[in-house]
Amino acid sequence: MSGFRRAFLDFHSTTEEQIAEGDKVVTRWTIRGTHQGEFRGIATTGKQITVRGIGIFRFSEEGKVVESRLLSEAVLSDAVEVFFCHTPLSP
């Protein structure tokens, strides 16, 4: 996330929806910002970006995230790039 924050200095995130049941929480979110620095090898464009995503998180009894799955879609200008980030965590 720190690389994202360096590239999108004005980034703002919004939790659109959040649902919890048992040991799982699902969050639908939106991030917006301006591409102001290099990101994943892409030179600064100065264009607005919108990233929408859904995260599913499973928590331990101690309240720590023990498993997560993320799906997000980034829209930069008129091009759409979809990328999937699956980050399973071990207990």
Number of C-alpha atoms within 10 A of each C-alpha: 5 7 11 15 16 15 20 22 13 12 17 13 13 11 12 12 11 13 10 12 8 7 12 15 16 18 16 18 17 18 15 18 21 19 24 18 19 15 15 9 7 10 12 14 13 12 11 15 17 18 17 18 17 19 17 17 20 20 16 12 9 6 9 11 18 14 17 19 16 18 15 17 16 18 15 17 11 7 7 11 11 11 11 11 11 12 10 13 12 8 9
